[in-house]
Amino acid sequence: STSEKITLLGHNSPTVHYPYELYLPSYQWWNEGLHGVAWSGCCPPHPYTNVTVFPQVIRLAIAFNRTLWKEVGAAIGSEATSIMHKKHHPGLTYFTPNINIFRDPRWGRGQETPGEDPYLTSHYAAV
């Protein structure tokens, strides 16, 4: 039905039961792992209290350390997978990394990017 389709447009998709042919479990589309595992339940109480929090991306980027970037990404991925399995979180889609080139400070979210250098950002994105 149309109302069922509309419920699937948000970030928190409910379970879909279609007789005999299709079963899709509920899914949480909006999670964030920019500098540690975060969740769309952004307001306190935060559901995940024992996760690693890393420095903002712009601080990691200025280290010019590909090994560090890879290890941080692996740690975030491991924690996200663990949370999904242990806490039965319905989703493993994370909006990360933000590889926009930071050109205009009026945007206000520059700390979420590797910076304004295209060379550095391309290497950060490739890791």
Secondary structure as the mmCIF struct_conf table of DSSP 4:
data_model
#
loop_
_struct_conf.conf_type_id
_struct_conf.id
_struct_conf.beg_label_comp_id
_struct_conf.beg_label_asym_id
_struct_conf.beg_label_seq_id
_struct_conf.end_label_comp_id
_struct_conf.end_label_asym_id
_struct_conf.end_label_seq_id
HELX_RH_AL_P HELX_RH_AL_P1 THR A 2 THR A 7
TURN_TY1_P TURN_TY1_P1 LEU A 8 LEU A 9
BEND BEND1 GLY A 10 HIS A 11
STRN STRN1 ASN A 12 SER A 13
HELX_LH_PP_P HELX_LH_PP_P1 PRO A 14 THR A 15
STRN STRN2 VAL A 16 TYR A 18
TURN_TY1_P TURN_TY1_P2 PRO A 19 GLU A 21
STRN STRN3 LEU A 22 LEU A 24
STRN STRN4 TYR A 27 GLN A 28
STRN STRN5 ASN A 31 GLU A 32
BEND BEND2 LEU A 34 GLY A 36
STRN STRN6 ALA A 38 TRP A 39
BEND BEND3 SER A 40 SER A 40
BEND BEND4 CYS A 43 PRO A 45
HELX_LH_PP_P HELX_LH_PP_P2 HIS A 46 HIS A 46
BEND BEND5 PRO A 47 PRO A 47
BEND BEND6 ASN A 50 ASN A 50
HELX_LH_PP_P HELX_LH_PP_P3 PHE A 54 GLN A 56
HELX_RH_AL_P HELX_RH_AL_P2 VAL A 57 ALA A 61
TURN_TY1_P TURN_TY1_P3 ILE A 62 PHE A 64
HELX_RH_AL_P HELX_RH_AL_P3 ARG A 66 LYS A 86
BEND BEND7 LYS A 87 LYS A 87
BEND BEND8 PRO A 90 PRO A 90
STRN STRN7 TYR A 94 TYR A 94
HELX_RH_3T_P HELX_RH_3T_P1 PRO A 105 TRP A 107
HELX_RH_3T_P HELX_RH_3T_P2 GLY A 110 GLU A 112
BEND BEND9 THR A 113 PRO A 114
BEND BEND10 GLU A 116 GLU A 116
HELX_RH_AL_P HELX_RH_AL_P4 PRO A 118 ALA A 126
#
